Protein backbone atom coordinates (compact mmCIF):
# COMPACT_ATOMS: atom_id res chain seq x y z
CA UNK A 1 0.00 0.00 0.00
CA UNK A 2 1.32 3.46 -0.90
CA UNK A 3 2.09 5.95 1.87
CA UNK A 4 -0.18 9.02 2.01
CA UNK A 5 1.34 12.30 0.86
CA UNK A 6 1.62 14.42 4.01
CA UNK A 7 4.03 17.00 2.58
CA UNK A 8 1.62 19.94 2.92
CA UNK A 9 0.54 19.18 6.48
CA UNK A 10 1.57 20.83 9.73
CA UNK A 11 3.22 18.45 12.22
CA UNK A 12 2.44 19.66 15.76
CA UNK A 13 4.60 18.48 18.64
CA UNK A 14 3.08 16.50 21.52
CA UNK A 15 3.36 19.63 23.66
CA UNK A 16 1.54 21.75 21.06
CA UNK A 17 -1.23 19.16 20.94
CA UNK A 18 -1.53 19.13 24.76
CA UNK A 19 -1.66 22.94 24.85
CA UNK A 20 -4.44 23.00 22.25
CA UNK A 21 -6.40 20.35 24.14
CA UNK A 22 -6.19 22.27 27.43
CA UNK A 23 -7.38 25.45 25.71
CA UNK A 24 -10.13 23.47 23.96
CA UNK A 25 -11.41 22.11 27.30
CA UNK A 26 -11.59 25.71 28.57
CA UNK A 27 -13.42 26.72 25.38
CA UNK A 28 -16.02 23.99 25.87
CA UNK A 29 -16.58 25.11 29.48
CA UNK A 30 -16.78 28.79 28.46
CA UNK A 31 -13.76 29.68 30.57
CA UNK A 32 -11.26 32.49 29.94
CA UNK A 33 -8.32 31.46 27.76
CA UNK A 34 -10.39 28.92 25.93
CA UNK A 35 -10.02 28.45 22.19
CA UNK A 36 -11.45 25.90 19.81
CA UNK A 37 -8.92 23.21 18.86
CA UNK A 38 -7.93 23.61 15.22
CA UNK A 39 -6.13 20.58 13.83
CA UNK A 40 -7.10 21.20 10.21
CA UNK A 41 -4.45 20.00 7.75
CA UNK A 42 -2.34 18.55 10.57
CA UNK A 43 -0.34 15.34 10.53
CA UNK A 44 -1.50 13.73 13.78
CA UNK A 45 0.12 10.34 13.20
CA UNK A 46 -0.04 8.40 16.49
CA UNK A 47 -1.28 11.42 18.47
CA UNK A 48 -2.57 10.77 21.98
CA UNK A 49 -6.16 12.08 22.13
CA UNK A 50 -7.69 9.45 24.41
CA UNK A 51 -10.20 10.60 26.99
CA UNK A 52 -10.56 14.07 25.46
CA UNK A 53 -13.79 15.91 24.66
CA UNK A 54 -13.19 16.75 21.01
CA UNK A 55 -16.64 18.24 20.43
CA UNK A 56 -16.41 21.15 17.99
CA UNK A 57 -12.69 20.53 17.29
CA UNK A 58 -11.70 20.97 13.63
CA UNK A 59 -9.94 18.00 12.03
CA UNK A 60 -10.63 18.98 8.40
CA UNK A 61 -8.02 17.44 6.14
CA UNK A 62 -6.06 15.99 9.07
CA UNK A 63 -3.94 12.85 8.61
CA UNK A 64 -4.86 10.63 11.56
CA UNK A 65 -3.57 7.05 11.28
CA UNK A 66 -3.03 5.26 14.58
CA UNK A 67 -4.41 8.18 16.61
CA UNK A 68 -5.46 7.03 20.07
CA UNK A 69 -9.13 8.03 20.42
CA UNK A 70 -10.08 5.61 23.19
CA UNK A 71 -12.79 7.09 25.39
CA UNK A 72 -12.72 10.36 23.43
CA UNK A 73 -15.96 12.18 22.85
C-alpha positions in Angstrom: 0.0 0.0 0.0 1.3 3.5 -0.9 2.1 5.9 1.9 -0.2 9.0 2.0 1.3 12.3 0.9 1.6 14.4 4.0 4.0 17.0 2.6 1.6 19.9 2.9 0.5 19.2 6.5 1.6 20.8 9.7 3.2 18.5 12.2 2.4 19.7 15.8 4.6 18.5 18.6 3.1 16.5 21.5 3.4 19.6 23.7 1.5 21.7 21.1 -1.2 19.2 20.9 -1.5 19.1 24.8 -1.7 22.9 24.9 -4.4 23.0 22.2 -6.4 20.3 24.1 -6.2 22.3 27.4 -7.4 25.5 25.7 -10.1 23.5 24.0 -11.4 22.1 27.3 -11.6 25.7 28.6 -13.4 26.7 25.4 -16.0 24.0 25.9 -16.6 25.1 29.5 -16.8 28.8 28.5 -13.8 29.7 30.6 -11.3 32.5 29.9 -8.3 31.5 27.8 -10.4 28.9 25.9 -10.0 28.4 22.2 -11.5 25.9 19.8 -8.9 23.2 18.9 -7.9 23.6 15.2 -6.1 20.6 13.8 -7.1 21.2 10.2 -4.5 20.0 7.8 -2.3 18.6 10.6 -0.3 15.3 10.5 -1.5 13.7 13.8 0.1 10.3 13.2 0.0 8.4 16.5 -1.3 11.4 18.5 -2.6 10.8 22.0 -6.2 12.1 22.1 -7.7 9.4 24.4 -10.2 10.6 27.0 -10.6 14.1 25.5 -13.8 15.9 24.7 -13.2 16.7 21.0 -16.6 18.2 20.4 -16.4 21.1 18.0 -12.7 20.5 17.3 -11.7 21.0 13.6 -9.9 18.0 12.0 -10.6 19.0 8.4 -8.0 17.4 6.1 -6.1 16.0 9.1 -3.9 12.9 8.6 -4.9 10.6 11.6 -3.6 7.0 11.3 -3.0 5.3 14.6 -4.4 8.2 16.6 -5.5 7.0 20.1 -9.1 8.0 20.4 -10.1 5.6 23.2 -12.8 7.1 25.4 -12.7 10.4 23.4 -16.0 12.2 22.9 
